[in-house]
Structures are given as C-alpha cells and as structure tokens.
Amino acid sequence: MTKKQERRMKVFALRMVRVATTPRWQPQLRQLVSDALNRFDSNGSFPEFINWDNSIDRYAPGRYNNRESCEPLCDEVTRFIWDMEDEGRLPRRSNWGDPKGESMMAVKLQCCIRAAADVAAAPSAGVLGWNVGQLKAMWHNRPLPKWVTNFFDGDITTASDDTPIWL
C-alpha cells in the first residue's frame, strides 16, 4: 500500500464511522478505528498491505529475507479485535468460529477498515449493505473525491441515494 493509499484509507475509514452506527456509538467506534489504524501505522504494516486479504510476501526470494513476515490486513484486524476483547473494550465473542457470535461493534470496525482498504487500495468487494446516500453523507453531501468515484463502475454521483453499493 502506498502512502497515498494509506492516507485515503484512513480518511475513508474514519468518515465511514459517521454512517456505520448511531450517534450514541460513534465516539467508541471512531476511537476503535483510530486505534487500529494507529497500531498498523506504528508497527510499520501499511507498506506491506496490498489489500484486505494479501500482504507482501517478505520471504519471496531476494526480498526481506532477514525480516519477519507481515500478516494480511484481515488477520491484523482480527488480532486487534481479540486484543480489544482482552482489554474489555469489546465484548467477548459468544461462540468462536460463529460469525453471529461477534459483537456488532467488532463487525462495524471490520466493515469500516475493510471498505476503506477496498476503496483506497484494491477492491475485494467484501462490504455489503451500504447505499449511495450513506457514501455521500460521509462527505457531508459535498462532491465525492475522484478517488472514491473512480472505485465504482459508472457515474455514482448521479445515482439516487437509495441505490445499493458494494464496497
């Protein structure tokens, strides 16, 4: 992930908090998203991420042979959620391996970061349930940045607010 993609990912993820949950829960979700992004920043993971599911293979011949491998972003987010559960900042999963056992806050955290990585760096089309109106609300109904509109096929700016989108 380039520095520009990293910046865009951070902007998108933090703006998505605004539409991902009710105002009551926005401060907590914003803090969790911010903490996750800061953790990836501080441990130097961002340059190694390619997209949600892939990171640079540091053990490829001739590449970083003496350094530790970077986990994909999806695994880093899962590890962050486990740490937040251990610290009591997120409720523990009720049943390991069952996606229904995750807390809604953990799911929203994953959605914000995954959609941001997809739009800013490389699409994996993993976040459903959003619409154009929510996307516009992320930018306070101002024109969407070109890097966001370029993510979509067709002209998203003329779509009605209730048009579903796949991030």
Sequence and secondary structure as in RCSB ss.txt:
>XXXX:A:sequence
MTKKQERRMKVFALRMVRVATTPRWQPQLRQLVSDALNRFDSNGSFPEFINWDNSIDRYAPGRYNNRESCEPLCD
EVTRFIWDMEDEGRLPRRSNWGDPKGESMMAVKLQCCIRAAADVAAAPSAGVLGWNVGQLKAMWHNRPLPKWVTN
FFDGDITTASDDTPIWL
>XXXX:A:secstr
  HHHHHHHHHHHHHHHHHHS TTTHHHHHHHHHHHHHHHHHTT GGGB SSS B  TTSTTS TTS     HHH
HHHHHHHHHHHTTSS   SSTT GGGS HHHHHHHHHHHHHHHHHT       SEEHHHHHHHTTTS   HHHHT
TSSS GGGS TT EE  
